Amino acid sequence: MKTITRLFTTAMLMLLCISMAVMGKTNKLSPFVRRALMESQRQPSPTRGSDAKHTPKQILAFVKAHNGPSLLQQYGCQVYAQWGNIQIALIPLNSLAALAAEAQVERIEANASARLQLDTSAIVINALPVYETTPVHQAYTGDGVVVGLMDVGFDLTHPNFYDRQLTHSRISAIWDQLSPDTVGSALPAGRDYVGTEAVQAHARSTDCDIMVHGTHTLGIAAGTGYDTPYRGVAFDSDICLVSNRVDEDTAYFEPSPDEYFHTNALDALGFKYLFDYAAQQGKPCVASFSEGYRSYFDNEDSLFAAVLDSLTGPGRIIVASAGNEGLMKSYFEKRAEATEDGAFVRCYYNETDYRIKGSGPLRLHLYNYGDQPGVPAHTYTIDLDALPYETEVTDTFHVNGDTLFVDLYRRPTTWPPDEVWYLTLHSSQILRRFWPLALTLEGDNRAEVFGMSNSDLQTNDSDPRWQAGQAGHNILAPGSFASVISVGASTYRMKGQTLNGSYNVHAGTVQGRVSPYSSTGPTVDGRIKPDVVAPGTNIISSLSHYLSAGNALMRESEFQGNTYPWGVETGTSMSTPMVAGTIALWLQACPTLTPDDILQVFRRTCRHPDPELSYPNAIYGYGEIDAYRGLLDILGVDQIEGLSLHQPAALQVRPSGNGLRLTSDAPVTETISVRLYSLSGTCIHQASVRIDGTEAFLPLPPLAAGVYAVQLNAPAQQLCGSQLVRL
């Protein structure tokens, strides 16, 4: 057995440190920014006359600084937005260290851009019970509200995004961050297209040849359904889009100088674009974001979170995916009563990151096992408390001719007595080659390890002691932020048939419960997330006609000489726009709702799918969204005595001429008692109508225009309930 032990003193560790003297105040830099700076300093500058680009690398980042704009200009930075003393700026990396050393600068932060939450409608959210066209919620359809969507792969010509009369597209503006047409654009990336004519002339987002995600999510939030049963939730809303940059779009990125441009700071500017458009129209806005990235510790995302706090408020709501990490074991706890705890690292990439949170003396071990069970063939050990603060330390662990690089960085937190260590394992080979490789912590106190979805923390017969890996603690940012509504996924449509074959749910899925893939909390700082869940499995919506739908294809529609597909997808990507569309209905009823108001509506009205749990919890949040119950709560009519808090299961009501038309799903012979209430709670009309078949008409006396609540009662329970109508 070979053993490598690193019980370093601070002086010995400094010999292994990458020189930080030229890097200024690196404790002001977030880990992503610090890593970008280190990598830029490792790479030689292009020589005169070489073919290499002379454009210096830049990073788009949040900067917290006093007199920020004038200071940033001195360092060749371009400022794109400002909220108090927080700016978003494009910073040359060769100026970053000196800028960080300025006393006026408190913080420079950025993180990697988000990734799509597509693991692969509204089925039971009490708005569209089977996600098929019904006349329910004609009173609230998103009219007068902006649904803002930041996503990728938009087919702007799809008939799903036209008005119901097919006279014009409802997409009023799009910022295409990948557009190569940047001449005259004041935006930091790509350009925007404003007005339906300009949007239709653009026709598709730049990445629509390889992406379809946004066309699907937008259809869930705001599609009319065109000639299909697959209508979205807020189908009369105004639409504003941002086609943002994600890792899957790298084919469209510029070469090396663009490397650190598509950060979460660009996403923050995307949210600002959506809200700015809505403000120009004088309308409330809900922004839907079916993307996310691993949530970071403590104040690593403090500036991003602060910007989103500033952006959100009355009539400005952000909804984001919780993530699809639910099946991943990416967390373990070293219990206080256990001397040592850990799990096996199984990673199919050449790099993975961990965050270690704990207090007291802690020792990190890496064990590589050979043929002898329970006895490591190679051991690497380091005393974490011996690491110097705010200094990157790199060491090596040699296993059977391969080298595993171990990077560590230590800093205090705002959660004393806990501290945080950042651990990166990387190699020129995929880390799976080091399997079985165990990561453990040894010490007297409790500690936690937070990983990511690209590496599982598994068990292995090589050593049964290391089985602490578990799921949870994997809510993605920005959904993990306090001011952002985080959405998990539930499952109702268990299986179905596409034009090219069948589809089913994930193994272990229980109908009506949270989907196994849906990320669960708590957050790294112990807050309950997600906030709410909605159906996300096997959701049918529009797809781009610029890209083959493959096995997801459900049906096709003809429009203006083109064939447009509809298909099925799965993930919290799908549940997020369902919640956003529902909030659009609520904003139509009350345009000044705040994020906290929305959470309180959830608290009062969400359904509780698992009766054995207390709510809120780290699996469902406040529960499953109930669009209709939420509307009744917001309008204040849920207290009307005799008014049901649910809609009829098999009977719909819609205005028709000078009365109401009642339509049943199947032929019935019943007498229906009808009571009509004003929103003040006054019963202003009462009558009975007989249905003999599938339809009946009830004339009404002359009434003032407005929204009314209709209560239906009948011997058959499926015909009983209430509904809102706009007369």
N, C-alpha and C positions, 0 to 999 in steps of 0.2 A: 504494500500500500504506500502511495506517495502522498505526502502531506505538505501543503504550503500554508504557512501561518503568517498572518500580517497583524501583529499586535503593535501598531506603530505609535510612536510618540509624535507630537506635533512636528518636531524638527525633521524626523524621518519622513513623514508624509509630505512635507514641503518639497522634498527631493523628487517626488513623483508628480508634483502639480504642474499643470500647464501654466506657463508664465502668465500672470494676471496683472503685472505691474503696469502694462501699457493699456489696460482695459478700463481705467478710470474707476468709478464707483460702481462695481458690478452688482453690489447689493441692491441697486436701484433698478436692475434689469430683471424682467421675468425670465424663467428658464429658457423659453423659446428664443427670446431676443439674445440672451447670453450665448446660447448655442450658435445662433446665426453669426454673432460677432466672432466667436472662436473659430468657426469654420472659415470665415472670410480671411482671418489672419493666418490660417494655415496655408491658404492657397496663394501662390506667387502672383504678383501683379503682372499684367501683360507687358511684354517688352516692346520698345519702339520698333515699328516696322513689322511686328508680328501680325498674324491673321486674327488674333483674338480681339474681341470687342473691347473698346476703350471705355465704354459706358460703365461707370462704377455701379456695383450692386447697391440696391436700396431695399429698405424694409418699410412697409406701411404699418404704423404702430400708434398706440395711444401714448400721449405724453402728458404728464401732470407737471406743470411748471408755472411759476409766477412770471408774468410778462412773457408768456409762452410764445405768441406769434413773432414778436420782435427778436427774441432770443433764437428761435428756430430758424428764422431767416438768416441770421448770422452764420449758421452752420450749413447753409445751402438746402434747407428743408422746405418742402411745400406743404402748407397747411390747408386741409380740406374742410374741416369743421371744428367748432369749438363749443364747449359747454362749461362756462365758468373758467376754471384754470385747467381743464382737460381739453386737449386738442387731439385730432387725428392728423398725422403728418407723414409724409414720405421722407425718410431719413437716409442719406448716403451712409453706407456701413463704415466707410473710412472716416466719418465724422462722429460716429456713435459714441466711442469711448470718451472723446473730449466733451461731447454734449452731456453725457452722464456725469462727468466730473463737475459740471456747473452747480454751484450752490442753489440756484433757483430751481433746479430740476429735482423733483421728488421721486418720480417713477416713470419708467419707459416700459411698456408692456405690449405684447402681442402673443398670439398663439396660432397654431395651424388652423387652416380653414376647416369648416365643418364637412362631414361626409353624409351621403344620403342615408335615410333610414327606411330603405325598402327591403324588407325581409323577403320578400319574394323577389244607397248605401247605408247610408244610415239605415241600419237594419232594425235596430230596436231603440233608437234614441228618442222615441216617442214624438218624432217629427215626420219621418217617412218609414212607417213600420216595417215594410219589406223592401225598402229602397226601390220602389216602383212608383210611377206617377200616380199621385192621388191629389185630390183638391184640398187636403188639409193644409193649414197655415197660409191660406190665401191672405189672411189679415196681415201677416208679417212674412215677407219674402226677401228681405234684404234691400228693398227699395230705399234709396237715400243714404246708403252705407257703402263705403269702399272696402272691398275685400282685397287686401294686398297680399301677394304671394311672392316669396323669394324662393326660387327653385331653379331647376335646369330642364332643358328639353321641352320648350313650349312650341306647339303647333298653333300659331296665332290665327290660322284660317279655319279652325275646326268649328262646325256649326253649333257645337255645344256652348260656345261662348257668345253667340248672338243673342239678341233679345228674343222673346217668345214669338214675336211676329216676323222674325227673320228680316227685319229692315236694316239693322246695323249691328256691328260687333260691339260688345260691351267692354272690350279691352281698350281703355282710353290712353294708356301710356305703358311703355316698357323701357327699362334701362338694361340693355344687353351689354354686360361687362366684358364679353369676349368679342364684341364686334370689331372688325379691323378698320372700320370707317370711323376714325377718331378726329378727322379734320374739323376744327371749330368746336369740338366738344370740350366743355369745362369740367367734365367728370374725370375722376382719376383713372378710369379704365373704360374702354369701349365708348359707347354713346347711348343716348336715349332717343326714343321715337314717341312723339306726343301727338295725340289726335288719332281718330280711328283710321283716317286715310293713310297716315304715315305708318301706323302699326300694321295695317293690312298690306301695305307695300313691302314692309320688312318681311312679313309672312311667317317667319320662324326665327327662334333664337339661334345663334351661331352654332351651338352644339346639338341642334336638333337631329343631325345626321347620326349621332351616336347615343342620344339621350331621349327618353320619353317620360321621365318621371314627372315633370311639371305639368304636362298635359293631363295626366291622370289625377294628380292631386288637385289641380284647379277645377277639374270636372266635379270632384267630390264636394268641394267648398261652394262652387258657384255655377255649375253647369245647368242648362235648362233641360238636358236630356234629348233635345231635338226630336227625333222620331223613335226613340227607344224608351224603355221603362227606367233608365238609369239617370234620373235627375239628381242634381246636387241640392244642397240645403238652401243657400241664399241665392236663388236663381234669378232674382231681379236686381242684384247688386251691381254697382259700378266696379270695374276691375282695373287694378294697377299692378304691374309685375316688375320684378327684378330677376333677370337671368344671371345668377351669380357664378362665381368660379368655385369648383370643387376639385378634389384630387383627380377624379376621373376625367377631367377636362384637360389634362396636361398636354394633349396633342395640339391644343390651341394656344398654349402659353408661348411667350417670347423666350428666347434662350436665356442664358445664365443671369443677366441683370434682373430678370423678372422673377427670380427664384423665391424671394421673400415678399413678394407683393400681395399674393392672394392669402392674406391673413384674416383673422376674425375682425380686424379693424375695417376691412373692406365690407364685411357683412354688416357692421354697425352703420356704415354709410348707406348700405342698401335699405335698412330699416328706416333711416332718416328720409331717404327718397320716397318711400311709400307714405310716410306720415306727412311729409311736405306736400305731396300731391293732394292728399285728402284735405289738408288745411286750405290749399288753394281753391278747392271745390266747396269748402264750407261743410264738409261731411265728416262724421266719425269714421274710424278705420280700425279693422282688425287685421293684423299681419300674421300670416301662417307660414311657418318655417319647418319643413319636414326634413331637417338636417340637424346635425349635432356633432360635438366632439367631446372627448373625455374631459370630464369636469376636473378642475384643478383645485389645489389646496388654498385655504386661507386667503391671502390677498393676491394670489397669482392672476386672477381675473378681476381684480377690484376695479380697474378702470373701465373695462368692458361692461361690468355689472352697473357701475355708476352711470355710464352713458345710457344704458337701457332704462335705468331708473328715471333719467331725465327725459327720455323719449316717450315713455309711457305715462299715462295719466287719464283724465276724463276724456272718454271717447277715443282713446289710443291704447289698444291692447295687443300684446304679442303672445302668440301661441306657438309652442315648439315641441318637437318629439322628445319623449322620454328616452328613446333608444331601443334597439333590438338586442340588448346584451343579456337578456334574462336567462338564457341557457348557458351562459359562460360562467365558469368559476374563475373569477378574477380578483378575489379578495380573500384574505385570511386574517384571523385574529390570533395573536399570541396571548393566551390567557395568563392572567397574573399568577394563577396557581400552578401553571406548567413552567418548568424550567426552560423548555425549548419546544417550539411549535413550528410547523412549516408544511410545505407541499411541493410537489414535483412540477417543474416548469416544462410545458410542452408548447413549443412555438415553431411555426412553419415560416418564419421570417428570419432575417439576419440581425434584427434588433428588437428589443422590447424594453419598456420603461416601467418602473414601479415607484410609488411614493410610500415611504415608511414614516409612520407617525407614532411617537412614543416618548417615554421619559425614563430617566434613570439609566444605569449602565446597560447597553445593548450590544450584542455581538452578532454579526451577520456571518452565516456559513453558507457555502456552496458545496454540495456533495455530489460527486460523480461516481456512479456505481458500475462495477464490473460483474464478474461471474459469481461473486460470493455475496449472497443476500445478507443485508443488514450491516455490511462492512463497506464503507466507501473506498473506492480505488484511488480517488483523488479528492483532496479537501482544500478549500480556500476559506480563510477566516480573517475577519477584520473587526477591530474594536471601533464601533461607530462613534463612540464618545471621544475618541482620540482625533477625529477628523477636525481640521480647522474650519472655522466658519467662513462662509461666503467664498469658498475656493474650490475649483473643480479639481478632483483627484482622479487620475487614471491609473489602473493597475492591470495586470494580466493574470490569467489562470490557464495553465497549459494542460490539455487533456489529450493524450494519445496522438500527439503530433499536431493538434489543432489549438488555436489560441482564442480564448474568450476574453474580450476586453471588459473591464469592470470600471464604470465611471460612477463617481459618488460626489454629491454636493450637499452640504449641511447648512441649515439656517434655523434661527429661532422662529417662533410663530406668535400670533396674538392669542394663543390658547395655552398659556403656561399652566403646568410645567412641561407640556408636550413640546417636542421639537419635530422637525421634518428633515428627512434625508431623501434625496433624489437618487435613484439607482437606475442606471442604464446598462444592460447587457447587450453586447454586439460583437459580431464576428464577420469575417469574410464568407463564412459558410452559414447556412440556415441553422438556427439554434437547435433544431430537432436532431442534428448530428451529435449533440452532447447528451442526448437522452440515454439513460435516465439521469436527470440533473435536478437535485432538490435544493430549494431555497428555504432556509430556516432562520429564526431569530432566537437568541438565547438571552435570558435576563430574568430579573426578579419581578418586573412590573408588566402590566398589560401594554401591548403594542399592536399596531395594525399595519397591514400591507395592502395597498390599493394598486391593482394592476389594470390591464386593458384587454380589449377583446381579441387582440391578435395572439394572445398566449393564455392557455388554460392553466389553472393550478390544480393538478390532478393527483390521484393516488397511484402507487406502483408497488408491485410485489417485492421490488428490490429492498424496500424498507417500509413496513406498515406503520411506522411511527408518524410518518409525515402525511397526514390526511386532513389538514385544517382548511383546505381550499373550499370556498363556498360561493354561491351566487349572491347577487345583491350589491348594494353600494355602487351602482353603476349607472345612475341617472346622468345623461349627457348634458353638457352646456350648449346653448344658454338656458335650456329648460330648467336647469338646476338653480338658476338665479331667482331671487325672491320676487322680482317684479314680472317674471315671465310665467305664463300658464304652461305647465308641463303635462303632456298627454301620454298615457299608456294605452294599450290595445286590449280589447276583448274579442271573443269569437262567437259568431252565431251561424254563419253559413259554413257548414261542415264539409260539404263537397258539392261538386257540380260538373257540368259538361261544357267544355269549350268546343269550338269547331274542329279542333285537332286532337281532342282527347279529353280525359277527365282530370279533375284536380281535387285534392283532399287537403285536410288540415295537418298540422304537425302532430307527431305522435305525442300522446299525453294531454292533448287538448280536451277540455271539458266545455261543452256548449253552455254559453251564458256566463262563463267565468273569464278571468283575465287570461290572455294568450301566453303560453309558456315563454315565448321569445321576448315579451315586453319587459323592459328594464324596470328594476325596482330599487327603492331607496333603502335606507335614508341617504342623504347627501353626505359628502365627506365631513361636513361640520355638524351632522346630526339632525338636520331638518327633514321633515316629512315631504317627500316627493315620490311619485307624481302627484299632481293635484286632482286629476280626474282621468277616467278611462272612457273610451268609445270604441265601437266596432272597428277592427283593423284587418281582419283576416278574410281573404277571398272577397275583396271589394271590387265591384265592377264600375268602370268609368271610362272616359274617353282616352284614346291613345293617339299618338302622332301618325299622320298618314305619310310622313317622310321616312318612316322606319318600320320594318316588318314587325308585326305583333307576335309572330311565332306561335308558341303553344298557348299564349295568354288570350288569343283572339276569341271573343264571344259572339260578335256580330259585326256587320258593316252597314254604313249608311252612305247614300249618295247625296252630294251637295255641290252645286256649281261645277259639275263636270268631274269632280274628284270622289274617290271612295275613302271614307273615313272609318277607322277601326274603333272598336270598343273592346276592352279586355279586363282581365282580373289580375289583381296584385294584392300583396300582403305586407303588412308592417305597420309600425307606429307612424310611418309616413302617411298612411291612409286614415288613421284615426285622428291625426292632428288637424287636417282640413275639415273633417267632420265637426270637430269642436269649434274651429274657427268660423265655419258657416253658421253654426248655432248661435255663437256670440254675435254674429252679424244680425241675426233676427232680433236678439235682445237689444242691440244698439239701435235698431230701428224703433223699438218700443221706448228705449231710454238712451238717448245719444250721449249722455254724460257719464255712463258707467266707467268705473276705474278698475284696474286689476284686482284691488282688494274687494270691490263690490262684487266682482265675478266670483271670487272665492267664497264670499258669504252666500251668494246664490247657490253655489255648489253645496255648501254646508247645509243649507235648508232644504234642498230639493233633489239631490242626487239619490239614485237607487243604490241599495246595498246588496250586491249579488251574492256575497258570502255572509250568511247571517251569523256565522261563528266568530267573525272578526268585529272589532270595534273600529269606528271610523272617526277621523281620518287615520289611515295607516300607510305603510310604505309600499303597499302592493297596488291598492286601488285609489289612494288619495282619499278624497271625499266620497268616491264611489263612481258609478256610471252616470254620465250626463243624461238628463231628462229635459229635452228642449221645451216641451209644452209646459211641464211643471215649472220650469224656470221662468217662462213667459208669464204665467199666472202670478208667480211671486213678484216679478218685477212690476207688473201692472197693479199689484195689490188686490187682485180679485180672488185670490185663493182663500180669502176669509169669508166669501159669500156663502151663507148657509144654503145647503142644498146643491151647490155647484160641485160637480165631480172634478177631481184633480187629474183625471186621465181622459183620453179621447175614446170614443166608441171603437171597438175592435173591428167591426164589420159594417160601419155606417159612416158616410161622409156628408157634410153639409157645405153648400157653397151658395153665394148670392146669385140670383137669377132674376132679372127684370125687377119687378116690385115685390119679390118674395125670396124664399129659400127653397133650394132643390135638395132633397134628401136622396142619396144613392146608396144602395146596399151592395155588398160584394156578390151576393147570390139571391135568387128570388126568395122573398119572404111574404108572409101575410100577417101583418102586425099593426096595431094602433100605437102611434108614438105620441107621447106627451112632450110638448115643446114649451120651454120657458126662455124668454129673451131678457138678458140683463144688460144694463149699462155698466160701464167700468166703475161707476160710483157704487154699484151694488144694488141698484133699484131694479126690481122686476117690472119691465115696461110692457110686456106682452106675454100672454099665455094662450095656448091653443093645442088642439090635437089634430093629427093627420094620419091617415091610413095608407100604409104601403101594401100594395097587392102586386108583387112583382119585384122590380129592382129600383123603381123610382117613385117619388111623390113630390108634389109641389105644395108649399105652404105660403099663401099670400100674407103680406105684412101691411100694417097701417103705415101712413107716411111717417118717416123717421128722419132725424138729422143725420147727415153723413158722419161716419165714425166707426169705431171698433166696438163690437158687442160680443158678449159671451152667450152661447146657446147651450142650454141643458136639455139633453134627450133622455127620456126614461121609457122603458118598455119591458114587457115580461121577459124577453130574451136578453140576457146579460150582455151579449156581444153587440147589442144595439144601444146600450146605455153609455153615457159619458157626456163630456162637454167639448165645445169647440169654439174657437174665436173666429169671427167673420168681420169683414170690412164692408160696410154698406155705403 
